[in-house]
Amino acid sequence: MGVRIPRDVIPESVLVPTNMYLASVETMERSETKGPTANNPNAKLPAGCLMYTATFRIAEPTAHAGLPLFDNYTIGTNDDLEANDPETWKASVGARRWEAVLKAAGVQSDDEDDILAEVVSQQVLLDVTEETDDGSNNAQFKGRKRNRINRVYKPGEREVGKATTALPAPTRPTAPRTAAAPVAARPATPSRRPTAAPSASRTAPVRRAAKAATVTCKQCDPEAEVPRDEFAAHYAEHNDAEQE
């Protein structure tokens, strides 16, 4: 029987999802750019520009422990290949990113040899995203998935497993607006014409006196209308006459 190969532990990809990882610096080496090549004819920098290459090994989260992450820090330029001018370091994005790793790892020295020795095995927090290569640096890698280290922190400055780099928000379908209920139009208030003041020349109408209330007396012959307030006495007279 041959040697048993642990195929069940071999990852399908070394890509890791967007997250915050605790990792150790496995290697940090001085290097240089390769310039335009057959595989990368559109390289933006010539060969020989100073750069540093790093390999990190993930420790946490444990689901991705042991997987590597890689990064390059290019500092040299067309005019200053070896970055001998301090102004080159001052203007370099790669230098700032490299310095962030050294600070997170607690490296104090400014001697290159000491830096490269001291940074190895130090732990740092890496804010990592997964993205698709747009091919701007090398057309042959366009469309390829890769990881990018966006920020580096000291252990404890951020929580492992919680990315600080915002992910693009999913596009949600716009909900249709609810049509507002029609508002009934208010009836127009008829305009009132101003009442003309009565003319002094006009004679005020004469009010007739209210007719006194009466009661019909059936005993009178013929029947007579008797004022209501006198009817009781009038009726009593009829009774007195009958008794006589």
C-alpha positions as CSV (number, residue, x, y, z in Angstrom):
1,M,0.0,0.0,0.0
2,G,1.3,3.4,-0.9
3,V,1.6,6.5,1.3
4,R,-1.7,8.0,2.3
5,I,-2.2,11.6,1.0
6,P,-4.4,13.8,3.3
7,R,-6.4,15.2,0.5
8,D,-9.3,16.1,2.8
9,V,-7.3,19.0,4.3
10,I,-6.1,20.5,1.0
11,P,-8.1,23.7,0.4
12,E,-9.7,24.3,-2.9
13,S,-8.5,27.9,-2.9
14,V,-6.2,30.0,-0.8
15,L,-8.7,32.9,-1.1
16,V,-10.3,34.0,2.1
17,P,-13.5,35.9,2.5
18,T,-13.6,39.6,3.5
19,N,-12.8,39.6,7.2
20,M,-10.4,40.7,10.0
21,Y,-7.6,38.2,10.5
22,L,-5.0,37.7,13.1
23,A,-1.8,36.6,11.2
24,S,1.9,36.3,11.8
25,V,4.6,37.7,9.5
26,E,6.1,34.6,8.0
27,T,8.6,36.4,5.6
28,M,9.6,40.0,4.8
29,E,12.2,40.3,2.1
30,R,13.8,43.1,0.0
31,S,13.1,42.7,-3.7
32,E,12.7,44.7,-6.9
33,T,10.2,45.1,-9.7
34,K,10.6,42.9,-12.9
35,G,9.5,45.6,-15.3
36,P,7.7,44.7,-18.6
37,T,7.9,41.0,-19.4
38,A,6.3,38.6,-21.9
39,N,3.6,37.9,-19.3
40,N,3.2,41.5,-18.3
41,P,4.2,43.8,-21.2
42,N,2.3,46.7,-19.8
43,A,4.1,47.0,-16.5
44,K,4.0,50.6,-15.2
45,L,7.5,50.5,-13.6
46,P,10.8,49.5,-15.1
47,A,12.8,46.6,-13.7
48,G,14.9,47.3,-10.6
49,C,12.5,49.5,-8.5
50,L,12.9,48.8,-4.8
51,M,10.1,46.8,-3.3
52,Y,9.5,44.6,-0.3
53,T,7.5,41.3,-0.4
54,A,5.7,39.8,2.6
55,T,4.0,36.5,3.4
56,F,1.5,36.4,6.3
57,R,0.1,33.2,7.8
58,I,-3.4,33.3,9.3
59,A,-3.8,32.2,12.9
60,E,-7.5,33.3,13.5
61,P,-10.3,32.7,12.7
62,T,-9.4,29.0,13.1
63,A,-11.6,28.2,10.0
64,H,-8.8,29.8,7.9
65,A,-5.8,29.1,10.1
66,G,-2.7,28.2,8.2
67,L,-3.7,29.9,4.9
68,P,-1.3,32.4,3.5
69,L,-1.8,36.1,2.5
70,F,0.7,37.9,0.3
71,D,1.5,41.6,-0.2
72,N,4.0,43.8,-2.1
73,Y,5.2,47.3,-1.1
74,T,6.8,49.1,-4.1
75,I,8.8,52.2,-3.2
76,G,11.2,52.8,-6.1
77,T,10.2,55.0,-9.0
78,N,11.3,55.7,-12.6
79,D,13.5,58.5,-11.4
80,D,14.7,56.9,-8.2
81,L,14.9,53.1,-8.6
82,E,16.5,52.3,-5.3
83,A,14.6,55.0,-3.3
84,N,17.7,56.8,-2.2
85,D,15.9,60.1,-1.9
86,P,13.8,60.6,1.3
87,E,11.3,62.5,-0.8
88,T,10.6,59.2,-2.7
89,W,9.7,57.5,0.6
90,K,7.6,60.5,1.6
91,A,5.5,60.4,-1.6
92,S,5.2,56.6,-1.9
93,V,1.9,54.8,-1.1
94,G,3.9,51.5,-0.9
95,A,6.1,53.0,1.8
96,R,3.1,54.1,3.9
97,R,1.6,50.7,3.7
98,W,4.9,49.0,4.6
99,E,5.3,51.4,7.6
100,A,1.8,50.4,8.8
101,V,2.9,46.8,9.0
102,L,6.1,47.7,10.9
103,K,4.2,49.8,13.4
104,A,1.6,47.1,14.0
105,A,4.3,44.6,14.5
106,G,6.1,46.8,17.0
107,V,9.3,47.2,15.0
108,Q,11.3,50.3,16.2
109,S,14.5,50.1,14.2
110,D,15.3,52.1,11.1
111,D,18.0,49.8,9.9
112,E,16.8,47.7,7.0
113,D,18.6,44.5,8.2
114,D,17.2,44.8,11.7
115,I,13.7,45.6,10.4
116,L,13.6,42.5,8.1
117,A,14.8,40.3,11.0
118,E,12.6,41.8,13.8
119,V,9.3,41.8,11.9
120,V,9.3,38.1,11.2
121,S,7.1,36.0,13.5
122,Q,5.3,39.2,14.8
123,Q,1.5,39.1,14.8
124,V,-0.7,41.7,13.2
125,L,-4.3,42.2,12.4
126,L,-5.1,42.3,8.7
127,D,-8.3,43.8,7.3
128,V,-8.8,41.7,4.1
129,T,-11.2,42.0,1.3
130,E,-11.9,39.7,-1.7
131,E,-12.1,41.4,-5.0
132,T,-11.8,40.8,-8.7
133,D,-8.7,42.0,-10.5
134,D,-9.5,44.7,-13.1
135,G,-6.4,43.9,-15.2
136,S,-5.0,47.4,-14.8
137,N,-1.6,46.1,-13.6
138,N,-1.5,43.0,-15.7
139,A,-4.1,42.2,-18.3
140,Q,-3.6,38.4,-18.0
141,F,-5.0,38.5,-14.4
142,K,-8.2,40.4,-15.4
143,G,-11.2,38.8,-13.9
144,R,-9.2,36.7,-11.4
145,K,-10.3,36.6,-7.8
146,R,-7.7,37.7,-5.3
147,N,-7.4,39.1,-1.7
148,R,-6.3,42.6,-0.9
149,I,-4.9,43.7,2.5
150,N,-6.5,47.1,3.1
151,R,-5.4,48.0,6.6
152,V,-3.1,46.7,9.2
153,Y,-3.6,47.0,13.0
154,K,-2.0,46.0,16.2
155,P,-3.4,42.9,17.9
156,G,-6.3,44.0,20.1
157,E,-7.1,47.2,18.2
158,R,-9.9,45.5,16.3
159,E,-12.0,42.4,16.8
160,V,-11.0,39.3,14.9
161,G,-13.7,38.1,12.6
162,K,-15.3,41.6,12.1
163,A,-14.2,43.4,9.0
164,T,-14.0,47.2,9.2
165,T,-13.9,47.7,5.4
166,A,-17.5,48.2,4.3
167,L,-18.8,45.7,1.8
168,P,-21.0,47.1,-1.1
169,A,-24.6,47.1,0.0
170,P,-26.9,44.8,-1.9
171,T,-29.1,46.5,-4.4
172,R,-32.7,46.4,-3.3
173,P,-35.6,46.8,-5.7
174,T,-37.3,50.1,-5.3
175,A,-40.7,49.7,-3.8
176,P,-43.5,51.2,-5.9
177,R,-44.8,54.4,-4.4
178,T,-48.3,54.2,-3.0
179,A,-50.6,56.6,-4.8
180,A,-52.0,59.1,-2.5
181,A,-55.8,59.0,-2.0
182,P,-57.5,61.8,-4.0
183,V,-58.5,64.7,-1.8
184,A,-62.0,65.9,-2.4
185,A,-62.1,69.4,-3.5
186,R,-63.7,71.8,-1.1
187,P,-66.9,73.4,-2.4
188,A,-66.3,77.0,-3.3
189,T,-67.7,79.4,-0.8
190,P,-70.1,81.7,-2.6
191,S,-68.9,85.2,-2.4
192,R,-71.1,87.4,-0.4
193,R,-72.0,90.7,-1.8
194,P,-71.7,93.5,0.6
195,T,-75.1,94.7,1.9
196,A,-75.8,98.2,0.9
197,A,-76.6,100.5,3.8
198,P,-80.2,101.5,3.9
199,S,-80.8,104.9,2.2
200,A,-81.8,107.6,4.6
201,S,-84.4,108.7,2.1
202,R,-86.3,105.4,2.3
203,T,-89.1,105.2,4.8
204,A,-88.7,102.3,7.2
205,P,-91.5,99.8,6.9
206,V,-94.3,100.1,9.5
207,R,-94.5,97.1,11.7
208,R,-98.1,96.0,12.4
209,A,-99.0,95.3,15.9
210,A,-99.3,91.7,16.7
211,K,-102.9,90.5,16.8
212,A,-104.0,89.6,20.3
213,A,-104.8,85.9,20.8
214,T,-108.5,85.1,20.9
215,V,-110.8,82.2,21.8
216,T,-114.1,81.5,20.0
217,C,-117.0,81.4,22.4
218,K,-119.6,78.8,21.3
219,Q,-122.2,79.9,23.8
220,C,-122.5,83.4,22.3
221,D,-125.2,83.8,19.6
222,P,-123.8,84.4,17.2
223,E,-120.4,82.9,18.1
224,A,-117.9,85.6,19.2
225,E,-114.2,85.9,19.4
226,V,-113.2,86.7,23.0
227,P,-109.7,87.7,24.0
228,R,-107.9,84.8,25.6
229,D,-107.1,86.7,28.8
230,E,-110.8,87.7,29.2
231,F,-112.3,84.4,28.3
232,A,-112.5,83.0,31.8
233,A,-114.5,86.0,33.1
234,H,-116.7,86.0,29.9
235,Y,-117.4,82.3,30.3
236,A,-118.3,82.8,34.0
237,E,-120.9,85.4,32.9
238,H,-122.7,82.7,30.8
239,N,-122.8,80.4,33.8
240,D,-124.2,83.1,36.1
241,A,-126.9,83.9,33.5
242,E,-127.9,80.2,33.3
243,Q,-128.2,80.0,37.1
244,E,-130.5,83.0,37.3
